[in-house]
Amino acid sequence: MQSEQSHAIIDRRRSRCFDFIDLIACRVLKAWHLYTRQLRYGMGKGRRNKVLRLTPAKVNYIIRAKNNNISSRIIAIEMKISIRTVNRVWGYWMKNKEPLAPGKFGRPKTSLSEADKLLILEIHKEQNSGARRLETVIEHKYGRHIPHNSIHQVLLENGLAEENTKKKKRRKPYIRYQRDHSMSLVHLDWHTSKINGKEVCVVLDDSSRFILAGGEFAVATAEISIGLVRKVLKDYGEVRGIREVVTDHGTQFFANKLDKNGESASSFGVFLAKNGINHILAGVRHPQTNGKIEKWYHTYEKSRKLFDDFDKFLDWYNSTRYHESLDEKHYLQTPEDAFWSRMPQECNLNQFLSRMERDFNATK
């Protein structure tokens, strides 16, 4: 008797299984059939992927499936939604004879207040940076988080930004190559200004991006290059001297031709050797070696026109504008802040005396 009951139970289970297989096998798959992998690999057995939101296509599919007498459970497994959602869509159709209209996805959009818009324009005028950078600066200075997408919309409305599809891609992790301490290495290069046509040359500290000296000149010569390095040694030599200088193979820094004695020593190289400074030459046609100063000239072309003279622009860059490459976990830095904070420990006393002397001279 017990054996007959067990055989009957097995037969019923087999019958249900075959009915389910026949139901799946007899269905005509549509051109846009959704999520059949879930049934194929047994993902419907108590394990369900992240529930997805309804779309008009899904609503229409549910209605057609229910009209074909497919159970709500099978539809729910296949569509990755709950059985209750399937019943809700079907119940709405039976009652109103029209598909259920899915709600809008995502959080409701919030509009910025006029105060926030004025704050964005004010910080943009101060920093002259893009939306992503302004988001960090505003949060640092005012403790107010405004999404960079909202900031970008405000900049677009005021003609302060433009759409750039290349910048909408995911950014790659950025690897920085820089010296640990200020004055360990400086960069020099010449650049022809697109704003006024003058020749521009600066001395940029590798660690802090601080501009130690620079100017706009009528011509680019080795004498001016030497004068800029000499000025750096005069202004900061008491704190710490320059260890190394990176330049390209320009005639202002390197003798590309031999003289009548078969030598090729340039006046710039001789000056560095006399002062115990190591001269590093960048690879030919490899501007990446001097990339920090190349990037600085990009900032120069972008922001120089906002200032009456070069000195005001240089003061803004060194002391006002937060440099993204200098960001720390809990605070932002200007190049001047980073220059003094990245001095070696043994230079702290010299730094203190230099600042005291500068403050004393400013009060005269």
C-alpha positions, 0 to 999 in steps of 0.5 A, a space after each residue: 500500500 505504501 509503495 503504491 502511494 509513493 509511486 502515485 506521488 512520483 507520477 504526479 510530480 512527473 506529470 507537473 514537470 512535463 506540463 511545465 516543460 511543454 508550456 515552455 517548449 510550446 511558446 513562440 519566442 518573440 523578437 524581443 524576448 527578455 531574460 530567458 537565461 534565467 530559466 535556462 540556467 536555473 536562476 529562478 530557483 529561489 535566487 533572483 538578480 537585482 529587480 529591474 524597473 518597469 518599462 512600457 515594453 515590459 508592461 506590454 509583454 506582461 499583458 500579452 503573456 497573461 493573455 496567453 494564459 502564462 502564470 504570473 510566477 513564470 512571467 515574474 522569473 523571466 522578467 526579473 520582477 516580483 509576482 505582485 508587480 505582474 499581478 498589479 500590471 494585469 489587474 490595472 489592464 483588466 480594470 481600465 483596458 489600458 497599459 499601466 504607465 510606469 513612473 519616472 526612474 531615479 530620484 526627482 530632480 532638484 533645482 538650484 537656488 539663486 544663492 547657489 547659482 551666484 556662489 557657483 559663478 563667484 567661485 568660477 570667477 575666482 578659480 576659473 576651473 571646470 565643474 568637476 573642480 568647482 564641486 571640490 572647491 565649494 565643498 572645501 570652502 563652504 561645506 556645501 555639496 553641489 553636484 558637478 552636473 548641476 554646476 556644469 548646467 549653470 556654467 553652460 547657461 552663462 556661457 562659461 563652459 561648452 559641451 565636450 564629448 571627450 570629457 564624458 568618458 570614464 577617467 583613467 586612474 592618474 599616476 603622478 610623478 613628482 619629487 617629495 621636496 620643494 627645490 629638488 627639481 625645477 622645470 624651465 621652458 620657453 613658450 610663445 604667447 597666443 595672447 600677446 605674441 611675447 616669449 614667456 619663460 618661467 621656473 616651475 618647482 616640480 613638487 609644488 608646481 610653484 612658479 619661482 620666477 618668470 616673465 613675458 619678454 620680447 625675445 627668448 635668450 639664454 641670458 634671460 634664462 640664466 637671469 631667472 635661475 639667478 633670481 630664484 637662487 637669490 630669493 630662495 637660496 637661503 632656504 634651500 638651493 636648486 638641486 636639478 634643472 630640467 629643460 629641453 634641447 632649445 638653444 636657450 639651454 643647450 648648444 646644439 652645434 660645436 664651436 671652432 674648438 669642437 666644444 658645445 658648452 652653452 652659457 646656461 649649462 656653464 652657469 648651472 655647473 658653477 652653481 652646483 646644479 645638475 642639468 637634465 635634458 629632456 628627450 628629443 621630441 618628448 615633451 612629456 619629460 617637461 610635462 608639468 610646465 607644458 600643462 602650466 602653459 595651457 593654464 597660462 593661455 586659458 587664464 592670462 587674458 583675465 588679468 591686466 599684467 603678468 605679475 597679477 596672473 602669477 600671484 593668482 596662480 601661486 596664491 589663490 587658485 587651488 591646484 588639483 594635483 596638490 589635493 590632500 585627503 582633508 584639505 586643498 592647497 595652492 602652489 605656494 602652500 605646498 611649496 612651503 609645506 614640502 620643504 625638508 625638515 632641515 630647512 624649517 629654520 631657514 624658512 622661518 627666518 626668511 618669512 620673518 624677514 619678509 614680514 618685517 620688510 613688508 611693514 616698512 
